[in-house]
Amino acid sequence: MKSFFKNTALFIVINLLVGVIMGPLLLFYGPMPALRQMVVGSIVTSRHGFVAEWFLSTERIREILGPSEAEDIRTTPLSGFAVSKANNKGNDRIEVEDIQGYRFTGKVMIVHDPLRIKVAVSSKLGEAGETVPEMARREGAVAAINGGGFIDPNGQGNGAYPDGITVSRGQFISVIDEDQKENIIGITKKGQMIVGRYSARELRSMDISEVVTFGPPLVVNGRPTITSGDGGWGVAPRTGIGQRSDGSIIMVVIDGRQIGSIGATLRELQDLLLKYGAVTAGNLDGGASTTMVYNGKVINQPSSVFGIRYIPTSLVVLPTNQSKGGI
């Protein structure tokens, strides 16, 4: 009997070792390109993206993920756009729904007045980030989601430094390079959302109110930007934002990296935003940052085992009597 258990244990250990060794080899070099792209994309866009470089060169990773279809796409603010035309200015309606996909669950929030959306920044900017609930509470916001990306060396950043361009209430909070084009998500003073690659110098000459940096753009002029493949970023928690033709803002969070909700691809996020009527939409920072707050409570399931992540920016929904627009 002892010999039986010993041999069984040895058999299990050997198979585990073979699995540990052969598993990555099959994933990264085996005959399953779609699975390889999904796995590599999921790793690269996580806080532990460096793990992919243990097995693959930088050139090979780029080859597997492929080019971004939306690299040079962007919207242009419409001169005649005004929220008042859609009768949404001052509209205090907010709708929240549960969403469910093939391998994910999440929340969608519809905010009917886009002028209520503002960029909130950490009160400790340059030293540390804050959580979405903390920023929402300080702003007196009705709701909030996480915002743009941030500088996160080796996955050890504390959310102190936003990446790219950040604008809040028309004020430029952070700019890395005036002429460097970044994938941004912005809202003009008239309430129109813009997405795509802009430089800070270009944005300064525009009627811009709110900006965070992240991407890629997902819907431009009512058309999807990802038309083949899954977007190349694998499966992960996602946060996205879009705008309907009537001006209403669509906020989406998709939970991931947990039992019951693995996450979504960029294309799945894009298709979900289109389903809710987005004519303009972009991808916000996701992963462990994905958080939605409503009436003071976190209403999704953030993936970080260490608690809600500290980040530099969030998009908050102010009470109607506090929102101000430039119409």
One Martini backbone bead per residue (centre of mass of N, CA, C, O) as a GRO file, in nm:
protein
  327
    1MET     BB    1   0.058   0.062  -0.021
    2LYS     BB    2   0.298   0.255   0.001
    3SER     BB    3   0.392   0.208  -0.290
    4PHE     BB    4   0.138   0.318  -0.427
    5PHE     BB    5   0.146   0.610  -0.312
    6LYS     BB    6   0.429   0.675  -0.411
    7ASN     BB    7   0.376   0.632  -0.716
    8THR     BB    8   0.141   0.830  -0.741
    9ALA     BB    9   0.294   1.083  -0.648
   10LEU     BB   10   0.514   1.065  -0.865
   11PHE     BB   11   0.323   1.085  -1.108
   12ILE     BB   12   0.207   1.363  -1.040
   13VAL     BB   13   0.470   1.525  -1.031
   14ILE     BB   14   0.566   1.465  -1.317
   15ASN     BB   15   0.314   1.585  -1.462
   16LEU     BB   16   0.344   1.867  -1.349
   17LEU     BB   17   0.625   1.925  -1.466
   18VAL     BB   18   0.547   1.880  -1.760
   19GLY     BB   19   0.327   2.101  -1.763
   20VAL     BB   20   0.509   2.342  -1.685
   21ILE     BB   21   0.699   2.306  -1.933
   22MET     BB   22   0.492   2.249  -2.181
   23GLY     BB   23   0.272   2.462  -2.168
   24PRO     BB   24   0.425   2.719  -2.268
   25LEU     BB   25   0.527   2.592  -2.532
   26LEU     BB   26   0.246   2.543  -2.656
   27LEU     BB   27   0.141   2.834  -2.637
   28PHE     BB   28   0.398   2.991  -2.779
   29TYR     BB   29   0.466   2.735  -3.016
   30GLY     BB   30   0.213   2.625  -3.106
   31PRO     BB   31  -0.091   2.533  -3.311
   32MET     BB   32  -0.242   2.819  -3.156
   33PRO     BB   33  -0.285   3.136  -3.243
   34ALA     BB   34  -0.539   3.239  -3.092
   35LEU     BB   35  -0.451   3.154  -2.807
   36ARG     BB   36  -0.181   3.300  -2.808
   37GLN     BB   37  -0.290   3.588  -2.840
   38MET     BB   38  -0.465   3.589  -2.583
   39VAL     BB   39  -0.243   3.524  -2.374
   40VAL     BB   40  -0.037   3.745  -2.445
   41GLY     BB   41  -0.232   3.983  -2.412
   42SER     BB   42  -0.302   3.932  -2.112
   43ILE     BB   43  -0.013   3.964  -2.006
   44VAL     BB   44   0.084   4.239  -2.126
   45THR     BB   45  -0.185   4.397  -1.988
   46SER     BB   46  -0.066   4.345  -1.727
   47ARG     BB   47   0.136   4.379  -1.440
   48HIS     BB   48   0.300   4.108  -1.583
   49GLY     BB   49   0.431   4.152  -1.879
   50PHE     BB   50   0.729   4.038  -1.844
   51VAL     BB   51   0.668   3.731  -1.870
   52ALA     BB   52   0.665   3.712  -2.183
   53GLU     BB   53   0.988   3.767  -2.198
   54TRP     BB   54   1.074   3.476  -2.107
   55PHE     BB   55   0.969   3.348  -2.407
   56LEU     BB   56   0.975   3.629  -2.570
   57SER     BB   57   1.028   3.853  -2.790
   58THR     BB   58   0.944   4.165  -2.877
   59GLU     BB   59   0.896   4.101  -3.177
   60ARG     BB   60   0.709   3.853  -3.131
   61ILE     BB   61   0.488   3.997  -2.974
   62ARG     BB   62   0.411   4.195  -3.201
   63GLU     BB   63   0.340   3.974  -3.407
   64ILE     BB   64   0.111   3.840  -3.244
   65LEU     BB   65  -0.069   4.100  -3.191
   66GLY     BB   66  -0.033   4.315  -3.382
   67PRO     BB   67  -0.175   4.572  -3.517
   68SER     BB   68  -0.340   4.866  -3.479
   69GLU     BB   69  -0.628   4.965  -3.635
   70ALA     BB   70  -0.656   5.256  -3.449
   71GLU     BB   71  -0.399   5.437  -3.451
   72ASP     BB   72  -0.515   5.696  -3.666
   73ILE     BB   73  -0.783   5.735  -3.528
   74ARG     BB   74  -1.028   6.013  -3.525
   75THR     BB   75  -1.202   6.263  -3.395
   76THR     BB   76  -1.410   6.555  -3.465
   77PRO     BB   77  -1.535   6.824  -3.365
   78LEU     BB   78  -1.849   6.963  -3.377
   79SER     BB   79  -1.964   7.278  -3.428
   80GLY     BB   80  -2.291   7.202  -3.379
   81PHE     BB   81  -2.256   7.081  -3.110
   82ALA     BB   82  -2.527   7.029  -2.862
   83VAL     BB   83  -2.695   6.926  -2.589
   84SER     BB   84  -2.958   7.095  -2.616
   85LYS     BB   85  -3.064   6.941  -2.872
   86ALA     BB   86  -3.113   6.669  -2.683
   87ASN     BB   87  -3.231   6.747  -2.399
   88ASN     BB   88  -2.984   6.680  -2.168
   89LYS     BB   89  -2.952   6.922  -2.020
   90GLY     BB   90  -3.003   6.851  -1.678
   91ASN     BB   91  -3.020   6.553  -1.681
   92ASP     BB   92  -3.059   6.314  -1.399
   93ARG     BB   93  -3.031   6.051  -1.544
   94ILE     BB   94  -2.964   5.709  -1.425
   95GLU     BB   95  -2.853   5.397  -1.558
   96VAL     BB   96  -2.847   5.051  -1.433
   97GLU     BB   97  -2.685   4.747  -1.552
   98ASP     BB   98  -2.664   4.425  -1.615
   99ILE     BB   99  -2.405   4.214  -1.755
  100GLN     BB  100  -2.369   3.941  -2.008
  101GLY     BB  101  -2.146   3.702  -2.126
  102TYR     BB  102  -1.972   3.434  -2.216
  103ARG     BB  103  -1.721   3.523  -1.973
  104PHE     BB  104  -1.901   3.765  -1.838
  105THR     BB  105  -1.940   4.038  -1.609
  106GLY     BB  106  -2.136   4.349  -1.534
  107LYS     BB  107  -2.161   4.709  -1.606
  108VAL     BB  108  -2.407   4.961  -1.697
  109MET     BB  109  -2.400   5.322  -1.762
  110ILE     BB  110  -2.639   5.590  -1.799
  111VAL     BB  111  -2.569   5.929  -1.893
  112HIS     BB  112  -2.762   6.195  -2.015
  113ASP     BB  113  -2.546   6.413  -1.909
  114PRO     BB  114  -2.226   6.497  -2.019
  115LEU     BB  115  -2.164   6.750  -1.822
  116ARG     BB  116  -2.122   6.558  -1.560
  117ILE     BB  117  -1.846   6.486  -1.674
  118LYS     BB  118  -1.541   6.438  -1.490
  119VAL     BB  119  -1.211   6.489  -1.399
  120ALA     BB  120  -1.040   6.317  -1.153
  121VAL     BB  121  -0.782   6.374  -0.911
  122SER     BB  122  -0.542   6.320  -0.715
  123SER     BB  123  -0.447   6.478  -0.414
  124LYS     BB  124  -0.144   6.313  -0.455
  125LEU     BB  125  -0.009   6.410  -0.693
  126GLY     BB  126   0.323   6.265  -0.721
  127GLU     BB  127   0.284   6.040  -0.476
  128ALA     BB  128  -0.028   5.934  -0.509
  129GLY     BB  129  -0.302   5.766  -0.527
  130GLU     BB  130  -0.648   5.684  -0.569
  131THR     BB  131  -0.950   5.582  -0.530
  132VAL     BB  132  -1.251   5.596  -0.664
  133PRO     BB  133  -1.415   5.641  -0.400
  134GLU     BB  134  -1.243   5.880  -0.301
  135MET     BB  135  -1.293   6.072  -0.540
  136ALA     BB  136  -1.601   6.071  -0.530
  137ARG     BB  137  -1.630   6.181  -0.243
  138ARG     BB  138  -1.469   6.450  -0.281
  139GLU     BB  139  -1.665   6.541  -0.533
  140GLY     BB  140  -1.969   6.453  -0.489
  141ALA     BB  141  -2.042   6.196  -0.642
  142VAL     BB  142  -2.264   5.968  -0.785
  143ALA     BB  143  -2.034   5.867  -0.987
  144ALA     BB  144  -1.775   5.617  -1.105
  145ILE     BB  145  -1.468   5.571  -1.291
  146ASN     BB  146  -1.204   5.479  -1.422
  147GLY     BB  147  -0.943   5.603  -1.613
  148GLY     BB  148  -0.644   5.644  -1.693
  149GLY     BB  149  -0.333   5.599  -1.725
  150PHE     BB  150  -0.010   5.488  -1.581
  151ILE     BB  151   0.285   5.492  -1.433
  152ASP     BB  152   0.419   5.132  -1.413
  153PRO     BB  153   0.688   5.011  -1.297
  154ASN     BB  154   0.685   4.674  -1.278
  155GLY     BB  155   0.399   4.694  -1.124
  156GLN     BB  156   0.480   4.932  -0.875
  157GLY     BB  157   0.285   5.143  -0.886
  158ASN     BB  158   0.075   5.419  -0.711
  159GLY     BB  159  -0.069   5.640  -0.904
  160ALA     BB  160   0.092   5.926  -0.929
  161TYR     BB  161   0.129   5.905  -1.263
  162PRO     BB  162   0.007   6.013  -1.535
  163ASP     BB  163  -0.046   5.945  -1.857
  164GLY     BB  164   0.015   6.185  -2.065
  165ILE     BB  165  -0.299   6.339  -2.081
  166THR     BB  166  -0.450   6.585  -1.852
  167VAL     BB  167  -0.793   6.704  -1.811
  168SER     BB  168  -0.963   6.952  -1.590
  169ARG     BB  169  -1.185   7.184  -1.648
  170GLY     BB  170  -0.963   7.295  -1.877
  171GLN     BB  171  -0.715   7.186  -1.718
  172PHE     BB  172  -0.377   7.120  -1.736
  173ILE     BB  173  -0.221   6.871  -1.545
  174SER     BB  174  -0.079   6.675  -1.773
  175VAL     BB  175   0.241   6.667  -1.963
  176ILE     BB  176   0.495   6.517  -2.144
  177ASP     BB  177   0.429   6.615  -2.457
  178GLU     BB  178   0.317   6.853  -2.670
  179ASP     BB  179   0.373   6.673  -2.962
  180GLN     BB  180   0.264   6.411  -2.854
  181LYS     BB  181   0.074   6.155  -2.953
  182GLU     BB  182  -0.234   6.045  -2.803
  183ASN     BB  183  -0.455   5.831  -2.664
  184ILE     BB  184  -0.775   5.969  -2.623
  185ILE     BB  185  -1.030   6.085  -2.387
  186GLY     BB  186  -1.289   6.326  -2.454
  187ILE     BB  187  -1.453   6.644  -2.352
  188THR     BB  188  -1.626   6.896  -2.436
  189LYS     BB  189  -1.793   7.191  -2.352
  190LYS     BB  190  -2.051   7.063  -2.524
  191GLY     BB  191  -2.034   6.725  -2.479
  192GLN     BB  192  -1.827   6.599  -2.672
  193MET     BB  193  -1.685   6.313  -2.780
  194ILE     BB  194  -1.338   6.213  -2.800
  195VAL     BB  195  -1.112   6.015  -3.007
  196GLY     BB  196  -0.764   5.955  -3.012
  197ARG     BB  197  -0.496   6.122  -3.173
  198TYR     BB  198  -0.335   6.367  -2.965
  199SER     BB  199  -0.206   6.666  -2.884
  200ALA     BB  200  -0.167   6.914  -2.663
  201ARG     BB  201  -0.156   7.141  -2.870
  202GLU     BB  202  -0.425   7.074  -3.005
  203LEU     BB  203  -0.608   7.084  -2.747
  204ARG     BB  204  -0.557   7.388  -2.677
  205SER     BB  205  -0.724   7.477  -2.953
  206MET     BB  206  -0.964   7.355  -2.810
  207ASP     BB  207  -1.293   7.280  -2.667
  208ILE     BB  208  -1.175   7.157  -2.388
  209SER     BB  209  -1.233   6.977  -2.071
  210GLU     BB  210  -1.179   6.651  -2.092
  211VAL     BB  211  -0.885   6.430  -2.015
  212VAL     BB  212  -0.760   6.108  -2.106
  213THR     BB  213  -0.518   5.837  -2.126
  214PHE     BB  214  -0.622   5.605  -2.380
  215GLY     BB  215  -0.675   5.271  -2.533
  216PRO     BB  216  -0.843   5.227  -2.793
  217PRO     BB  217  -1.038   5.312  -3.022
  218LEU     BB  218  -1.375   5.172  -3.104
  219VAL     BB  219  -1.562   5.426  -3.195
  220VAL     BB  220  -1.617   5.589  -3.520
  221ASN     BB  221  -1.875   5.723  -3.661
  222GLY     BB  222  -2.035   5.441  -3.583
  223ARG     BB  223  -1.767   5.269  -3.617
  224PRO     BB  224  -1.574   5.010  -3.599
  225THR     BB  225  -1.221   4.939  -3.549
  226ILE     BB  226  -1.274   4.632  -3.502
  227THR     BB  227  -1.287   4.385  -3.781
  228SER     BB  228  -1.056   4.190  -3.673
  229GLY     BB  229  -1.044   3.998  -3.442
  230ASP     BB  230  -0.988   4.095  -3.075
  231GLY     BB  231  -0.739   4.334  -3.054
  232GLY     BB  232  -0.470   4.190  -2.899
  233TRP     BB  233  -0.533   4.185  -2.552
  234GLY     BB  234  -0.712   3.979  -2.470
  235VAL     BB  235  -0.821   3.880  -2.145
  236ALA     BB  236  -1.003   4.118  -1.933
  237PRO     BB  237  -1.057   4.363  -1.756
  238ARG     BB  238  -1.296   4.633  -1.832
  239THR     BB  239  -1.303   4.980  -1.955
  240GLY     BB  240  -1.567   5.189  -2.090
  241ILE     BB  241  -1.655   5.460  -2.329
  242GLY     BB  242  -1.952   5.637  -2.451
  243GLN     BB  243  -2.159   5.784  -2.723
  244ARG     BB  244  -2.445   5.901  -2.821
  245SER     BB  245  -2.631   6.092  -3.041
  246ASP     BB  246  -2.778   6.242  -2.778
  247GLY     BB  247  -2.510   6.242  -2.558
  248SER     BB  248  -2.504   6.003  -2.406
  249ILE     BB  249  -2.340   5.813  -2.155
  250ILE     BB  250  -2.131   5.517  -2.163
  251MET     BB  251  -2.064   5.288  -1.897
  252VAL     BB  252  -1.812   5.023  -1.866
  253VAL     BB  253  -1.785   4.715  -1.674
  254ILE     BB  254  -1.556   4.430  -1.662
  255ASP     BB  255  -1.505   4.149  -1.518
  256GLY     BB  256  -1.204   3.968  -1.388
  257ARG     BB  257  -1.004   3.715  -1.275
  258GLN     BB  258  -1.261   3.518  -1.208
  259ILE     BB  259  -1.505   3.345  -1.099
  260GLY     BB  260  -1.749   3.389  -1.362
  261SER     BB  261  -1.516   3.618  -1.467
  262ILE     BB  262  -1.261   3.658  -1.687
  263GLY     BB  263  -1.346   3.845  -1.937
  264ALA     BB  264  -1.249   4.067  -2.211
  265THR     BB  265  -1.230   4.181  -2.512
  266LEU     BB  266  -1.215   4.448  -2.712
  267ARG     BB  267  -1.441   4.355  -2.901
  268GLU     BB  268  -1.654   4.302  -2.683
  269LEU     BB  269  -1.661   4.591  -2.584
  270GLN     BB  270  -1.735   4.723  -2.849
  271ASP     BB  271  -2.003   4.563  -2.900
  272LEU     BB  272  -2.141   4.664  -2.643
  273LEU     BB  273  -2.140   4.968  -2.712
  274LEU     BB  274  -2.301   4.935  -2.973
  275LYS     BB  275  -2.556   4.810  -2.844
  276TYR     BB  276  -2.591   5.098  -2.674
  277GLY     BB  277  -2.528   5.330  -2.917
  278ALA     BB  278  -2.248   5.395  -3.004
  279VAL     BB  279  -2.052   5.655  -3.192
  280THR     BB  280  -1.849   5.680  -2.949
  281ALA     BB  281  -1.535   5.512  -2.841
  282GLY     BB  282  -1.337   5.385  -2.553
  283ASN     BB  283  -1.054   5.264  -2.391
  284LEU     BB  284  -0.983   5.202  -2.071
  285ASP     BB  285  -0.852   5.128  -1.803
  286GLY     BB  286  -0.786   4.812  -1.664
  287GLY     BB  287  -0.801   4.551  -1.481
  288ALA     BB  288  -0.737   4.640  -1.156
  289SER     BB  289  -0.888   4.926  -1.214
  290THR     BB  290  -1.169   4.820  -1.241
  291THR     BB  291  -1.430   5.064  -1.154
  292MET     BB  292  -1.759   5.109  -0.989
  293VAL     BB  293  -1.955   5.387  -0.877
  294TYR     BB  294  -2.263   5.406  -0.666
  295ASN     BB  295  -2.374   5.572  -0.413
  296GLY     BB  296  -2.082   5.498  -0.256
  297LYS     BB  297  -2.056   5.220  -0.422
  298VAL     BB  298  -1.924   4.927  -0.517
  299ILE     BB  299  -2.071   4.740  -0.807
  300ASN     BB  300  -1.833   4.568  -0.858
  301GLN     BB  301  -1.547   4.326  -0.922
  302PRO     BB  302  -1.255   4.366  -0.841
  303SER     BB  303  -0.940   4.190  -0.905
  304SER     BB  304  -0.784   4.274  -0.668
  305VAL     BB  305  -0.634   4.125  -0.378
  306PHE     BB  306  -0.547   4.428  -0.248
  307GLY     BB  307  -0.768   4.590  -0.355
  308ILE     BB  308  -0.829   4.890  -0.443
  309ARG     BB  309  -0.689   5.078  -0.672
  310TYR     BB  310  -0.433   5.307  -0.727
  311ILE     BB  311  -0.506   5.617  -0.892
  312PRO     BB  312  -0.505   5.931  -1.071
  313THR     BB  313  -0.786   5.874  -1.232
  314SER     BB  314  -1.130   5.980  -1.291
  315LEU     BB  315  -1.479   5.942  -1.376
  316VAL     BB  316  -1.722   6.172  -1.289
  317VAL     BB  317  -2.060   6.219  -1.151
  318LEU     BB  318  -2.232   6.490  -1.115
  319PRO     BB  319  -2.446   6.675  -0.998
  320THR     BB  320  -2.651   6.877  -1.169
  321ASN     BB  321  -2.589   7.146  -0.987
  322GLN     BB  322  -2.255   7.113  -1.056
  323SER     BB  323  -2.268   7.124  -1.348
  324LYS     BB  324  -2.063   7.261  -1.620
  325GLY     BB  325  -2.101   7.444  -1.920
  326GLY     BB  326  -2.018   7.584  -2.268
  327ILE     BB  327  -2.304   7.658  -2.429
   0.00000   0.00000   0.00000
